[in-house]
Amino acid sequence: MTELFRYHNSDFLFARPSFIGGIARILDLGGTFKVYNDSSLEEVADLKAISEDWKAVGNTLRDALAEYRTSINK
């Protein structure tokens, strides 16, 4: 399997703060650091999320089939 299809992010709409960002959020009483990744349209975000989810499912199935093939060929 090529590495092109190996890793997909199905959580791209969620912000990934750093350790320092987490500390800053504790001190942020006004909630100004509450930032999420967004998309231009809700439908586009849904399409991206569903696409990435199905790619992750496909990767899991490919890995399971490869493991099964190696187990029966032993």
N, C-alpha and C positions, 0 to 999 in steps of 0.2 A: 504494500500500500504506500502511496506517495505521501509525503508530509504535508502536501497541499490540503488534503482532506482530513488530516489527522486531528487538528485542534480547532475547535469552534467555540466562540463565546456566546452562551445563551443568556448571559447576564450583563450585556453591554449597556443596558439602560440604567443600571445602578452605578452610583458613584463609588469609587474605590479610594477612600482617603488614606493618606500615609499616617504613620505614628504621630508625627507632629500635627497633622491635620486633625487627628482624633483628640489630641490634647487641646488644640484650639477650639474644637467644637464643645468641649466641656466648659470652657471659659466664655463661650459665645452665648450670652443670655438673650440676645435679640433674635437668634435663629438666622443670622445672615449667611452662615456657611452651608445652609441646606440647599445643595446644588445637585441636580441629577442630570445625567446625559439625556438629551432629548432628540426628537426627530421633527421634521417639518410638518408632517401630518400624522395623526393617530393611526391611520391605516398603514402608513409606511412603517411605523414602529412595530405594529402588530405583525406585518408581513416579515420584517427582519427577525423578530423574535421567534415566530413559528418556523421560519426557514432554519435558523440556527438550532432550534430544538430538534427538528427532524434530522439535521446533519449529525447531531450528537447521538441520536438514536441509531442512525445508520452506522456510525463509527463503533458503537457498542455491539451491534449485531455482527459487523465485520470481525471485530476482535473475538467475539464468542465463536463464530464459525471457524476462524483460524485456529483457535485453541482446540476446538472439537476435532478438526482435521488432524492436528498433530497428535492428539490423544488416540485416535483410531489407527494411526499409521505406526504406532510404536510396536 
